């Protein structure tokens, strides 16, 4: 009955739906998941990992057969579900594979194997653990028919541990895999003959075998001497990069009676040509083929074969050519080929790489081009090509005009006919930017392209490779234009901009160039070296992306690689996401390594006694021209190392010293203590206790210091040590500020600080006598701002961009007929002496009063105090956080409501509104004092350009529809609505016309199909429900949403009743 409403929704993919609790699966869901349409949609919209989660939780309704179980760091959390699947389910076939390189801590994948080593995995048919290296002992211990009786496919990487087999007493004579169909083993390092053959003996029943190696060498000595006398009775195809014929004749006794095809690596062509008779005697009746691996740049780093097995021999392989080589089309490689009389004949053309030579096109312009053998095959479509790579190359010096004409001719007469012949089979196309440029700039070639419009329906990937661009002038002109660069900066993420600037520093989008470092920095080390080490005028700054490198030693691996090679172009570093030791600081950072550095941000920890044994020179290499330094100290430090770091930073002009549970101890690692002087320091931001604790040992000098910033929570310490602070900073002004790391913003991440003033010192805002108009205490109390300073225990503001105010009702209730008093902060704000950007107004707790009295008090506070402040800053306010109590007062008091209506559309700069859940009224009044979502309309109409609204768990606001907010705010992009305890009051509406970027909507009741009416089309959505979905109509109407629900449920519960 909801089909019409979900016609557009059912085609979208961008939904994120989570459930807080899931207890069971209703019969409706079980029936739905068995339908072909639902299962097809689930497989389409769920990723491989999400499908694995689903199948693991519901093996009876698995989307795949066999079920793929991905093993990663979190496999222990799914141990019960894995055990249920592998041990107890007799009907489900299972595949085991590693996700994202698998477990990386502890014993890695061995921890998983140890957990299940004692019980046969009766359902496992495929194992792929190749990204992890296992020893031969692990192979004989964990793999075999005793442990994997139904295994059909095996993919492993093995290394040899000499003499370990005899030490651990591993049984190598047990029965081999009885039903193995395919095996792929990667051997790394040095092997003895006996262990290598023992592994082969285990695999003798397989039908297809792949043997690969990396730096593989055979030792003459053997760990376990034994005779090799066995046959591969079922082996039909053998693929190997290992030289099977060696002078030691270790292969004697091994027979391949039924082998049909032997596929060798292309580097073994010369060995085959020299020992043809040996290969034919060892593999009688087998066809011998050769294969070329993919280029290194096109492969996955987790693929051992593609990573290490490259064509390292210098040899030219020409394809058998019946018409001569004058066609100017050169065959570079294909998937598989064989040799006859030293000529190549292709066997598989699924992947083909061609090169075009345009030199003779001018001389042959009046004649027809000759065709090579490979060209004839492609044009006749005898081979179905899936992946075609075409590049152009020129070896002669030619004028630009001549070269352009050559490439145009090649594109028209050679490339486009290939594309036409393979238009029904081609899946991916990789072509040089030269060919693409010529296809679009020649009229005849362009006509051919237009005739192919819509005919390459199977192509899914198109790559235009600019690495070999011969005519880069159009690219240079385009990237230098202001409009193109502006578009690139707008549409590219920060990480993509960094990659672009690293690849094209001459056309960088940013200055300085931002280089983000993660685990993939090793792939870009040549570009990094060119950008950082060579003097080329490119100004660069380094930062960590997503925590920075995590493998190995983290960011230290990067620093070690470039150690003792100065970063001559580096001006800024931000490595605060990773903690470095004090020894790392003196080794890697300094004027000797970064002579042009201007800004430095680091996190440091102390290792006692490390500096002296490591021989670190702390007197050399201090920064000569550092402008800004931000250092965070963690845990315990000795005072000598602490001030040795400060001594290294003594020439900086802006210094921030922050701490994370810092404690400076009196003992010292170093015997020598230096007096630290900062001759150029102008501005200092610090944690006060770090200096006070060490003052008895050290003397500091700040001759040019102008201002010191202390955090708001250091107010007590400052007042207790006022004399010491004055002597330490005799010429500097001391200001207090709220650091961004200490603010409490919540979802909206903007607003004033919620830190309370000092408990021991009641700090009143500086007030002039003429501000006081009554004797009662003020209603509006100042509780914090962006920046302030003290004078005789009085607060003076320096910046009121962020202001936090509290409203008290007692002065209003007890005032009788006296006028209300204005506080100093209220006078400053009403006179609009400063522009407030972020205002936070909350109602403080009040004593027990009658309902009518409280209602009048809240309305009076809203009318006389809050709304005048709002009107005074209507042109500067960008975000507002207000308690629901004050909103209630604005809408229930008649005079306040008139003032709200008069301000309609008068706050055009406000973008963010947060209605806070904090309440100053008694809990027993919550069910009495309340408003509906529709009554918010006059309040919301004051903000015509609002883009983000958050309604926290406000107990005074009930029964809210999506339209109550979206219909009033036409520019709304983000809506977060959280209503607690009243699920029945969350109403929906049919066919909403609203277009939000993000919607967070809480549902305390059951999640049903009705709630889908609140979803805008094609936007990220998060629905939070207390119970699992129960309405069966939801499944066939919106199956992709159902899949996302299930993927989230599986992350919470991996099995059900």
N, C-alpha and C positions, 0 to 999 in steps of 0.2 A: 504493500500500500504506500510505500515511501519511494517507489522507483523513480517517479517523476522528479522528486526533490533531489535525488542523488545522481542524476544523469551526469552532471559535470563533476561532482565530487568523486565518482568512481574511477575517473581517469587520472587523478592526481596521486603523487607519491610522497608529498612533503607533510607527513603527519608524524607526531611523536606522542604516543599515548601511553601513560604509565598507570599502574594500579598499585595501591598501597597494600592490599591483602588479597590473596587468592586462596581459596579453600578447596574447591573442586570444580569439575567441568560438567556442565549440565548435559543432558542427553541431546539437547538441541544442537550444541556445539559439536558433539560427536557425530551426529548425523550430517551436519554441514561439512565437516572436514573430510568426509568420505566422498563428497561430490567431486566430480572431475573438474568443474569450473573453478571451485574454490581452491583446490590443490594446485591447479595451473597458475592461478593468480598469486598464490603464496610463493611458489617457486620463482615467479617472475619478479616480485617486489622484494623478497627477502634476500639478503646477502648470503654467501656461503656459510659464514659464521652463524648467522641467525637461523638458517636452516638446520645447522648442526645442533644448536640449542633446542630448537623445536623438536627434532627427531629424538634427541636424547631424553627429553622430558616425556615424550609421547611416542614410544616405539611402535605402538599399535597403529598409530595414524601417521607414520613416518612419511615425509615427502620424498625421500630418496631410498633407493634400494641398490646396493647396500648403504647402510647408514654411515656417514662420515663423522668420526669423533675427532675434533681438533684438540691437541694437547698444547697448553701454554702454561704461564705462571699460575693461573687460577685453577688448574686441574684438580687440586686437592679439595676445593669447594664443591666440585661435582663428583667426588669419589663414589658416593653412594649410588648416584644415578649411573655412573660408568660400570660399577660392579653389578648393578641390576641388569644392565644391558649385556655385558660380556659373559657373565656367569650363569644367569638364570633364564634369560630369554633364549629359547631354542629355535625360534622362527626368524629372528632378525640377523641378517648378515651385516658385518661391521667392517669399516675401514678405519685405521689409525693413521693420523698424520700430524705434523707439527704446524702450529699457527704462529705466525710472526716470530719465526726462529725457535719456537718452543720454549721450554723452561730454560732460564739463563742463570739461576742461582743454585747453590749447593751442588749436588751431583747431576743437575740438569735432567735429561731424560732418563737417566738411570734410577732416579728416585721413583719415577712412575713404574719402571720395569720391576724394581724391587718390591713395590707394593703388591704386584700381581704375579710374582714369580712362582708361587707355590701351587697355583690352580691353573689348569689349561684354559686358554681363551678359545672356547669351542666355536665362537661365532665370528672370529676375526678372519677375513679373507684377504685383506690387503694391509700392508705395513709400509709406510714411507717416512723414515727417520733420517734421510740423507743429509739434512743441514747439520746434524750433530755427528761428530766422530766418536765411534765406539771401538773398544779394543777387541782383538780376536777372542779374548777370554769372555768378554760380554756376549759376543756372537754365539759361542758354544753354550753359554749359561742360559741366555734368555730366548734363544731362537732354535727351533727344531720341531720335529713332529711331536715330541713329548709336551711341548708348550703351545704350539700353534698347529693343531692337527689338520685344520681345514684351510690353511694358508694357500693362496693362489698367486699372489703378487708380493714381491719383497724388494725394497729399495733402501740400501744402507751405505754408510761410509765407514770404513774400518782402517785402523792403524795397528801396527804390530808392536807388541811388548815382549822383548826377547826373554826367553826362559820362564815366562810367567805361567805358561800352560802347565808345566810340570810342578811349579810351586803351589798352585791352587788346586791341583789334581782335578782338572776338567776332563770329563769323559767325551772323547771325540769320536767314538765308534758307534754311538747310538744311531738309530735309523734316520735317514734323511727325510726331507719333506716329501710325503707320498703324492701330493696333488698340486705341486707348485707348477704354475704355467709360465710365469715370467719373473725373472730376477735381475736386478741391477745393482752391482756392487762396485763401490769406489774405493780403491786402495791408495793409501797415502803413506809416503815415507819409505823406509827400508823394510823388506820382508825376507824371511828365510823360505827356502823352497818347501819345506815340510808344512809350515803353517799356511802358506798360500795354497798348496794342493789340498790341505785338509778342509779349507773353506770351499774349494771347488767340489770336493767329495760330498760335502753336505748338500750341494746344489745339483747333483748328477741327474735328478729326475725332471728337471725343468725343461720346458719346451723352447723358451726364448731366454737367452742369457746375454747380459751386457756387462763387460768388464772394463772399467776405466781406471786411470791412475794419475797421480800428481807427484812428480819427483820420485817415481817408484824405482827402486833398485832391488835386485835379488842378491842376498848374501849367500856365500858358499856354505857356511856353517848352518846347521839345522838345529832347531830347538828339540824336536821330536823326530829322530830319524825313522823313516818308514818307507816302504815301497809303494810306488804309485802304480796301481793296477786296477783301474776302474774305467767304465765306459759311460758316456752320455747317450743312453739308449733312446731317449725321447727328444733330444735337442734337435731343433729344426733350423734355428737362426742364432748366430753368434755375432755380437757387435762388440768390438774391442778397440782400445787405443794402446794396449799393452803388447809389447813384442813377445809373441809366444814362442818364437824360434831363437834360442840363445845358444852360445857355444857350449854351455854346460849340459845341454840336452836334458833339461829337467822334465820336459814334457813326455819323455819316453814312458810308455805304459798307459797313457791316457788316450782313449780312442773316441772318435766321433763318427760312428757308423752311419747315422741317418742325417747328418748335417746337410742342409740344402743351400744355405747362404751364409757366407762369412763377410761381414762388413767391417773394414779396417779404416782407421783414421787416415786422412790424406797425407800426413807426415810419414806414413809407412810405405808410400809408393816405391821409393828407391829400394827399401829393404825387400819388398815383394819382387821387384824386377831382378834383384841379385839372387834371390832364393826361391824362384818359382817352383822348382822341382820338390823342395822341402815342403812348401805349402800344399802342393798337390798330393804329396804322400801322407801328410798329417790330416788333411781334410779331403779325402777322396770323394769325387762326385759333387763337391760344393762349388757354387758360383762365388767368386771373390769380387766384392764391390768395395767402393770407398765413399766416405762421406766427409763433408766440410762442416765444421761447427759454425754457429752464428758468431758474428763479430762481438767483441767484448762489450761495446757500448750498447748493444741491443739485448742484453741478457739480464737476468735477475741475479743479484749478488748471492742469493741463497743456492743457486744452481752450481754445484761443484764442477760438473762437466763443462759448462759454458764459461765458467770463470777461469779455469786453469788450462783447458785443452785448446790452445790456439794453433793456428797454422804458422809455426815458427820457422819452417824451412823455406829457403829462397828458391822457388821453382815456379815456372810458368806452365799452367795447364791450359792447353788450347783444345777447343772442342773439334771433333771430326768435321771437316769442312769440305764440301764437294765443289764449291764454286770459288774458292779462294778467299783470302782474308780482306779483300778490298771493300767490303760492305761498310766498314767503319763502325761496326757494332761488335764489341768485345765481350765475350762470355767471361764472367769473373767467378761465379760459383753457383751451385745448385744444391738441392737437398741430398742427392745420392747419385753416384755414377760408377762406371766400371771402365777398365782399360782393355783395349785390343790393339796390339802393336804400337803401344805408347800413345794412343789416341784416346780421347775421352768420349764416352757415350753416356748420355744422361739416363738415369733410371727414374728419378722423381724430380718433377719441376714444380713442386708445391711452393718452394721458395727460390727465386731466381734473382740474381744481381747482374745487371748489364751496365756497360760503360760505352759512351758514344764519342767517337773521334770526328770532329767536324772539319778537319784541315782540307780534305780533298773535295769538299762539297762544291767549291767555286769552280774548280777545274772540270768537275763532272756535272755542272749545272745543265748542260745540254744533253747529257746522257742519262740513262736510267741507272740507279744504284744497283749493285750486285747484292745478292742475299747470301748470308752464311747459313750453315746447317741449323744452328739454334734459332735463327730468325725465321727460317722456313717452317720449323716445328711450331713456333709460336703463332705465326700467321695462319697456319693450317689448323691451329687449335688441337694438335695431337696430344698436347699435354695440358692438363688443367692447372693453371697457375693460381695459387691463393695469395701469395705475397710477392709483389714485384717491386724491385728496387732499381731505379734508373738514375745514373749520374752521368755528367758530361765532363770531359777532360780535354785540355788543349796543351800540346807539348811544344808548339811553335810560337814565336813572337809575331803577333799580328796587330794591325791597327784595330781600334775599337769598332769602326764601321764594318770592316771585313769580318771580324769575329762575331759581331751581332748577326750579320747575314748568314754566317755558317751555322750558328745555333738555331736560327729560325728555320733553316732548311732541314736540319736534323729533327727538330721538333715536329715539323709537318710531315716529313717523309718516313721517319723511323718510329718515333715514340707514339704518336697518335694511332697509327695502324696497329701497334701492339696492344694499345689500350682497347681498341675496338674489337680485336680478335678475342680478348679474354674478358669481355664485359660481363659475362654471365657467371664467371667463377671467381673473379678477383675479390678478395676480402680486404686486403690492406695494400696501400700504395705509398711508397717512399721515393720521392723524386727530388732532384736538386732544384734550388730556387732559380737557376738559370733556365732550365726547361720550362718551369712554370711561367717565368717571365716571358719567354719567347712564344709560348702558346697563346698568351693573352695580348701580344703586341704585333702579331702577324695576322693580316685579314683572312688569308686562306686557312691558317691553322685555327683561327677563331671560328670560322664557319664550320669546320669539322667538329669543334667542341660543341657548338650549338646544335649540331645534328645528333650528338650523343646525349642530349639533355634528358635526364631521367632514366637512362638505360643501364647505368651501373648500380643497380639496386642492392647488390650484395656487399658493396664496399662499406666497411665500418670504420676504417681508420685511414686518415690522409696525413702524411708528414711531408712538409716542405723543408728540406735540409739546406741551411744557409752556410754550412761550414766551408763549402767550396765555391762561394759566390765569386764569379770572375768580374762581374760588372756590378759593383755595389753603389754606384752613384744614385740610382733611384731610391735605394734604401737610406742612404745618408741624407739625401734631401728631405725625405719624408720624416725621418726621426728628428731632424733639426728644427722642424716647424713647430711653432708654439702650440698649435691646435692638436697635433698628433701626440706630443708629449703630455699635454694636459689630459687627453683621453686615456693615455696609458696609465698615468698616475691615478686617475679616477677609477678605472676598471680593474687594475691589477692590485692584488693584495700586497701587503708589506713584504711578505716572503717572496712573492713573484717579482716585485720590483727589485729586491736584492739580487735574485738570480739573473734578472735582465742586466743590471748594472755590472755584475761580476763577469758576465759573458761579453758585454759591450761597454767597457769603461769609458771609451771615447765618446759614447752617446748616452752616458748615465743619466737617469731620470732624477737623481738626487745628488746634492752636493752638501756635505760629504757623502760618499758612497757608504750605505749601510750594508755590512756583511753579517748575516746571521749564521751562527755555527750550530750544527747538530751532528748526529752520527754520520752524516753523509759528507762531512768536510773533506775526508780523505779522497773522495772522488774529484774534488775541485782543488786539490793542493797545487797543481801547476798554475791555475788561474790565480789562486790566493798568493802564490809566490810572486807572480808577475805584478799583482796589485799592491802587495804590502812591502816587498823587499827591494824591488827595483825603483830607482828614482825616475818616475815618469810623470810626476805632477798630479796624480790622482789622490785627492784627500779622502781618507778612509776612516771609518769607525767600526769597531767590533762589538757584537752583542750576542747573547745566547738565545736560541730559539727553542721554545718548549722545554726549558730546563737545560739545554745544551747537550753535548755528547754524553751518553750514559755508559757506553761500552768501554772496557779497559779502565784506564785511569781518568776517564772523563776529559775535562778541558786540559788537563796536564798533558795528554797525548798530543794535542795541538801545540801547546807551548814547547814541549820537548822537540817536536819536529822542526820548529823554526828557531830553536835555541842557538844563540851566538850568531844569528843573522838578523841584524837590526831591522825593525819595522820603520823604514824611513818615511813612509807616507801616513802613518797612523796618528790620528789626533784624539781619539776617544775610545775608551774601553768600558764596558759594563758587563762584569762577570759575577754580579752579586747572587745569581741563582745557584752558584756552586761555591762551596767553602774551600779555600786554599789554606795551606799551613803558612806559618810565618817564614819558614825556610823557602817555600815557593815564592813568597813575595820578594825576598831579596835576590833570588836567583833569576827570576823571569821578568821582574819589573824594575825599571830604572832608566836613567838617561842613556845608559850603554845599549839598551835593547829598544827603547822607544824615544828617540831624541826629539820628536815633534809632538809628543803627547801633551794634550791640553786638559782633558777630563778623564778621571779615573774613578770607577766604582767597583769595590771588591768586598767580599766577606772573608774574614780571616779567623783561624783558630790557632791555638798555641800548643806546641809539642815540647814539653820540658826537656832541656838539655840537647836539643837537636842542632842548634846553630853551630856550636863549637865543634862537635865531631864531624859535621858535614863540611867544615872549612868554609863557611859562607862569609864573604867579605861584606860587612855592613856599612863600611865607610865610603865605598865606591858606588858610583852610578846613581846618586840621588837626583831627583827630578830638578832640572834647572829652571824650567819655565812652565810649570804646571799651574793652570788657572783654577781648576775645580777638582776637589778630591772628596769622595764619599766612601768612608771605611766603616764597616760593621764588624765589631769584635764579638766573638761568641765564647761563652763559658769562661774558664779560669785562665788568667794570664799572669805571668810574673811582671813586675813593674819595669824591669830593664828591657825586656823584649817589647813591651807595650810602647815605651818611649823611644825605642830604637826605630819602630815603625813611624812614629811622629817625626823623628829626626830626618827620616827619608823624605818626608813631605813638607819640610820646613820652608820651602820657597813658594808654596801655593798661596793664592790670594783668597780663595773660598774653600773652607774646610768643614766637613760634616763628619762627626764622630758619633756613631750610633752603637748601641749595644744590644745583645741578645743574651740575657741572664749573665752579664759580665761581672766578674769578680777579680779585681787586681790584687794579687797576693804580695806580701812583703818580701818573700824570698826571691832570689834572682838567679837566672841562668848565666848571666854575664857579670864579670867582676867590675867592669868599667861602666860608670854611669855618667851620662853627658847632660849638661844643661841645655834645654831645648829653647831656642829662640826662633820666632816666626817674624822675620823683618818685613815680609810683604803681605801678611795676612790682614785682610780687611773685614771679612765676615766669617763668623764661627757659629756652627750649630752643633750642639753636643748634648750628651747625657751627663748631667752635672756631677754625679757621684764618681765618675771615672777620674776626674781631676782632683776632687776633694780627698779621695782615699790615698792618693799618691803625693799630696802636696808636702808632706813631711820629709819626703825623700828627694824631691825634684823641685827645681826652681824654673819657672817658665816666664818668658818675656814675650809680650805682644805689643811692640812699640807703635804699630800702625793700626791696631784693631779698632774698628769703628762700631760694630754692633755684634752682640751675642744673642743667639736664639736658643731659648730653652723650651722644653715641652711643657704643656699646660699642667701635666701631672707632677712636674718638678717644683711646683710652687712652694710646697711645704719645705723641701730641702733648701730652696733658695732663701726663704725667710729665716730658717734656723742657722744658716751659715752666711748671713748677709755680710759680715765683716770680712770673711775669707774671700767671698766673691768680689767685693769691692777692691781688695788688695790684689787679687789675681787679674782683674780686668779694670784697671784704674781709669782708663780713658774711654771705655766702650759703654754704649747703651745696652741694657739688658732687656730684651723683648721676649714675650711668651707667644707661642703659636701652637696650633693644632696640626701636627704632622699628618700627612695623608694616610700613613700606616696605622694611625691610632683612631681614625674617625669611624663612626658606626653609620654606615649609609644604608645597609639593607639592599634590596633589589635595585632601587633606583640609583644608588651610588652617587647621589649628590644631595646636599643638604647640610645642615649645621651639625656641629659636634654635640654629642649627647653626654660628654663627660661633665660630671658635676664639679662645682668649685671645691676648694680645699675644705675639708671637714673641720680642721682646727682653726682656720682663720676665715671669718666671715668677711668677704670682700664685697663691699657695696660699690656700685658704679659712681664715678666722680660726679658730684651734683652741686649745682650752684643754688644759693638760697632763693633766687627769684623763680626757680623752677617749681617750688613747692606752693601749691594752691590750697592745701588742706593739712590737717594734722594727722589724718589716718595713714596707715602704711600703704605703699603703692600696690596696685593690682598687677602691674607688669614688672617682672623681675628679670634682670639680665643674668644669663647663665653661661655665656661663652661667645667668642667671635673668632674671626680668622687670625687676628694678631693684636696684641695689646702689650702695655707695659705698666709697671707699678710706680707710684710715687706716694710715699707715706701710707702704704697699705690701701691706696685708692687705685682703682682701675681706670686707665685711659686707653681708649681704642686707637689702634693704628690702621686697621682694616676691618670694615664691616661688610665685606662681601658675603660672608656667611655669619648669620646671627641666630642664636638659640634663645628663645624667650619662654618664660613660664607665666601662666595666668593663675592668680589666686582669687577665689570667690569670697573668702572671709571679709576682706575690706568692703566689698560691695554689700554683703548681707548685714554687716554690723554698722554700716555708716550712718544709719538713721537718715537725717536730712542734710548731712555734711557733704560738700563736694568731694569728688575723688581726687586723690593726689596723683600728679604725674612724676614718674621717676626720670632720672637724667637720661637714660637710654631712650626712653619714650620721647623726650623732648628732641634729642638728636635725630631720631628717626622721623619724627613728624615734621621737623624743619627741612628734611631732605638734604641735610648737609653732606650725606654720603649715599651712594647708590647701592642698595642691598640687592645681591643677586640670588642668594639662597636663604630662605627664611624658614625657620622651624618653630612652630607655636604649639605648645602642649598645655593642657589644663591639669593643674596639680591636684592631688587628693585633698578632699575637703572633709570636714566633720559631718556628722549625721544631722541633716536638716530635713524639713518637710519637702515633699516632692515639688509643691508649688514654689517654695522658696528657692530651691536649687534651679528649677527651670527658669525663673526670673533672673537669677544670678548669672547663669550661663548666657542668656539672651543679652543682659546688660553688658557683660564682658565682651561679647561679640560686637555689639553695637557701638560702645564707647571706646573700646581699646583695640580690638583686632582689625575691624574694617577701616578705621582711619589710618592705621599703619599700612594696610594693603593699598589704600588709595594713594598714600604718599609715595609709594614705590612702584606704581603701576607701570612705569616706563622702563624700569631696570630689572624687575624681578623675573628670573628665569626658572626657578623651581621653588615649590612651596610644599612643606610637610605640615599638616594640621591634624590635630586630634579630632576624632569623630564627635566628641562632645561639643567642640566649638562649631563644627559644621551644623550640629543639631541646633545650637543657639542662633546661628545665622538664619536658619530656615523656620524656626518656630516663633521667634520674637517678631511681632508685626513691624516695628520700626526698623529692626535689623534687616528684615526681608525687603523692605522698601529701599534701603541703602544698597542691598545686593542687586536689586533690579536696576537701580540707577547706574551701577558699575558694569552693566552688561556690555561686553566687548571692549572694556576699557583697559584690559591687561594683555596687550598683544604680544608681549615678549615672553610670557610664561610658557614653558614647554613641558614641564614635569609637575605632576600633582600627586601627592601621596596623602591618603586619608589614613591616619595612623590608628592602630588598635589600642593605644594607651588611653586609659580613662581615669578621670579624677572623681567620677561619681561612684556611689556605692554599688556593689554587685547586685543587691536586691532590687535595684531600680532598672536593671537592664531590660526586663520584660515589659516595663511600663513606658520608658522613654525610648522611642524608636521611630524611625522614618523609613520609607520605602525608597527603592532605587529611582523611581519616577520623580520623587520629590527633590532629587539632586539637580534637576534641570536648571533652576535659576542660578544655583551656585556655579555649575559648570559653564553656563553661558557667559560668565565674566572672562573666560579664557578662550578666545576664538581660535588661537593657533596652537592649542595644546596637542602634543604628539604622544605623550606617555601618561597613563593613569594607573595608579595602583590603589586598590581598596583592600587594606589589610583586614585581618579578622575582626572587623568592627561589629560589635554586638548591637549597636544602635541602628544599623542599616539592615533591613530585611527585604526579602522578595525583590531581587534584582534581576532584570533581564539584560541581555546583551545590548538591546536597543536603547535601554535607559541611559547608557553612556555613549555608545557609538553614534546614535542619532543626533546627539547634542554636540559632539566633537567631530566635525567633518574631516579633520586632518589627523585623526588618531591613528597611530601606527602600532603601539604596544599597549596591551591591556592585561593587567594582572588583577584578578578578582578572587579573593579568598574569604568565604563566608563560613563560619564555624558553627556546627551544631544544628543547623536549620536547613537540611538538604531539601525539604519540601518547599522551601521558599525560593530555590534556584529555578527560575522559570525559563523556558525556551520559547522560541517563536519560529514560525515556518519561513523558509527561504530568505534568510537575512541578506541584504544587499551590501553589507559592509566588507571592506577589504583591509584586513589587518596584516602586519608583518609578523607579529607574535601575539599569541593569546594564551594566557595561563588562567584556567578556570577550574575552581575546585567544586567537586560534587560529593557531598557527604552521603547522598543516597545511592541507590543502585544506578549503574550506568546502563542506559537503554538507548534504543534507536532515536528517541525523541531528542536526546542531547546532541545528536549529530547536526541538528538544524542550526546550532550555534556556530558551526564551523564555516569560515570563509573559504572560498576555493583557492587552492594552490598556495597556501601559506603554512609556515610551521605552526603546529598546534600542540599544546600539552593539556590533556585532560587528566585530572587527578581524581580518582574515585576510590571510595572506601571499600567497595565490593566489586567482585568480578562481573563482567558483562553477562547478562542472562537472557536478553531478548533475542530470540532466534532470527528475527527479521533483519538484524544488523548484518548477518553473515553474507547472504547472497547479494545484498544491496551495495555493500562497500567492502569487498574482500581484502583490498590492500590495506585498509584501515584495520581490519581484523588481524591481518598478519603482523602489523606493528604492535597491536595489543598483545598478541601472543609472544612476540620477541621480547617485550618488556616483562611479561609474566614469567618467562623462562629464566630471566636473570634473577628473579626473586625466589622462585620455587622450581626445582629441577625435576620433581616428581609429584604425583598427586595420588589421592586415594582412589 
